[in-house]
């Protein structure tokens, strides 16, 4: 028994899928930087990295805290309150 293409398509339900209008995908809101903590990537020359790392090691801290401390010193000179 041979079935025509329309019969096969209606029995399998594929014709319903084929008739549907394509819908635009729902846009997702970007959440980058929206949380409490934000990741930061830097591209710096190796000698700059070594200087930062050496300074942080000398102060017995990490590079992140060193950058925050340097930012707060700079803000203090401008009369602004410290961050973090």
N, C-alpha and C positions, 0 to 999 in steps of 0.2 A: 504494500500500500504506500503510494507516494503522496506526500503532502506538499502543497505549494508553500512558498516562502512566507506568505502572509499568515497562513495557518500555524506554521512553526513559531513564528515571531509572537503571535497572540497567545499561544499556549505557554510559551516560556516567560512571557511577561516582558520580553525585550522591547516590544513595540512601545510600551508605556515609557520605558526609559528613553528610547530614541525620540519620542514626541515631546519630552519635557524641554522647556526653554532653558538654555544655560543661564545660571544665576551667577552674579558677581560674588566672589568669596567675601565673607564678612571680614572687615578690616580689624586687625588686632591692634590694640593700643600698645605702643612701645613702652616698656617699663624700665628702660635703661636709666640709671641714675635716680630712680624714684624711691629706692629703699633707704634704710638708715645708713648702710655702708655702700660706697661706690668704688668699683675697681678702677685703677688707673694704669695705663701702660705708657711707658716713655721710651723713646728711641734716643739714646745719648751715646756719645763717643765713649770708648772704653776708658780713656784716661779720666773722664769726668766721673764715670761709675766708680773707678778705683778710688778717686778722691772722696766721693760721697761715702763709700763703704769704709774707707780708712778713718774718716772723721767720725762716723757713727760708732765704729769699733772703739775708737779712742774715748768717746763719751759714754761708752757702755750702753748704747741704745741701738735701735734699728734705723734703717734709712727712712722709713715712714715717719717715725717720731722726730728724727732730725729735720726733715723737711717742714713738719708742723712747727717745730721750735723756731726754725729760721723764719717762717712766715709770721709767727707771733712777734718775733723781734722786729721785723720790718713794719708790721702793723702798729707796734708800740711806738716806733719812731714817728709814725704818721698820726699818732694820737687816737688810734682805733683800739677797741677791746680785743683781747686774744680770742682765738677760735680753738675748738676741740680740746 
